[in-house]
Amino acid sequence: MVIIGSGNVANHLMMACYNNPFIKLVQVFSRSKNQLPDWIPHATIIDDLAQLKEANLYILAVSDNAIAEVSSKLPFTNRLVVHTSGTMPMTLLDAKNHRGVLYPLQTFSKTKNIDFKKVPLCIEAENEAALKLLQELASNWVDNYYLISSEQRKVLHVAAVFVNNFVNHLYKIGKDICENNNISFEILKPLIMETADKINYLSPIDAQTGPAKREDTITLNEHLKIITNDNQKEIYKLLTQSIINHG
Amino acid sequence: MVIIGSGNVANHLMMACYNNPFIKLVQVFSRSKNQLPDWIPHATIIDDLAQLKEANLYILAVSDNAIAEVSSKLPFTNRLVVHTSGTMPMTLLDAKNHRGVLYPLQTFSKTKNIDFKKVPLCIEAENEAALKLLQELASNWVDNYYLISSEQRKVLHVAAVFVNNFVNHLYKIGKDICENNNISFEILKPLIMETADKINYLSPIDAQTGPAKREDTITLNEHLKIITNDNQKEIYKLLTQSIINHG
């Protein structure tokens, strides 16, 4: 395969190729060599699309707004080209090549390694042969892959915003509340880990506890008196009401 | 020590005494013997407060609204009695004994074991001797304990509602969104685990990503079109605005 891009996702994909006997990383396209993992042979790094060699698969791990342009600039036709976006439709890719999507549903940071085997891959392809190749790749790369249409992928991205971005924002509020009262945020970390781990054993609706679930209005009113920040108060009210109404 | 109660917290405290050479479980008070761990000797289980023996510490692991009554019914004075509540003040305990609090900040379920060593213990006591005993106990029981006043504990409980109850509710919404679109919730679980694990490496504000953080209004509006449920839409809007305003 060839990986085009040098951002977070591109880097994690490259790392995930290391020592995988099924995958041969033919080339990496990047405008700056020093953003790439050390072990990538310099001879395989290119910065000009004209130098692209033949490969079974070209992965465009570029930003959403670069997908259309980069895919149209590829100097070949009828090869398999996929993007890695959670939101963009497969058809954003130039139709001169066989199109597909390989979306790793995970949050990647520069500074934190990840076990790529555990990353769920969402795959989609516009024809049978392409889908077969992506399935073969995915099954040799990760524990679980899923066939997800462009429409489903969009919805999945919304769900990911709730369980990742919004959850992380609640962690931030928890930290703010602690620090405004001279309490170490460390004290909440085991609870945060256990809350997440519980979903591996219980459905979230069965795992729910607390004053909203119990409709314990005494505690709920007490909490609203303790919260001095208006924004936190609004969030407390809305999420409490949502738990009361929907479990 | 003596443990009074047979609910979730009481049971996890009992389990955490097992094989700990520092702790001697003198008695357990419970109205029903079959709710207790198997290994507890039947001779140490009592169901009448009058049978209570002498001990260094009496832990009242009972529901919030039973604390005052049970503590006043204890047939002795000037001994150390603590409750385990996240919300109730230490002074709810009857003043005839030395009062304190031992609040394990974790979510306990009946069906899931927990490594008690990792549970943060919040301790408080009304005098030096009592505090010293609780500190000695806590340091032999868990990795990290914290001195937390009744006022701080109330605030901490609010923070815990944000990072536990509310976070779990967002997991529930993520699951609902998936299932309404024939997508397996399994696909979100690695993301949920990684989002939690990240706080061990990054401050939540630095870990934040996504369309709200980028103020990517195109994606935000797209998402609002995809979300058909009014309650989810309101939560999406409020949390997005909170991320935009507060990071």
Interface residues (C-beta under 8 A of the other chain):
Chain A: T87 L105 Q106 T107 S109 T111 K112 I114 K118 V119 P120 C122 N144 Y146 I148 Q152 K154 V155 L156 H157 V158 A159 A160 V161 F162 V163 N164 N165 F166 V167 N168 H169 L170 Y171 K172 I173 G174 K175 I177 C178 N181 N182 I183 S184 E186 I187 L188 K189 P190 L191 I192 M193 E194 T195 A196 D197 K198 I199 N200 Y201 L202 S203 P204 I205 A207 Q208 T209 G210 P211 A212 K213 T219 E222 H223 I226 I227 N231 Q232 E234 I235 Y236 L238 L239 S242 I243 N245 H246 G247
Chain B: T87 L105 Q106 T107 S109 T111 K112 I114 K118 V119 P120 C122 N144 Y146 I148 E151 Q152 K154 V155 L156 H157 V158 A159 A160 V161 F162 V163 N164 N165 F166 V167 N168 H169 L170 Y171 K172 I173 G174 K175 I177 C178 N181 N182 I183 S184 E186 I187 L188 K189 P190 L191 I192 M193 E194 T195 A196 D197 K198 I199 N200 Y201 L202 S203 P204 I205 A207 Q208 T209 G210 P211 A212 K213 T219 E222 H223 I226 I227 N231 Q232 E234 I235 Y236 L238 L239 S242 I243 N245 H246 G247
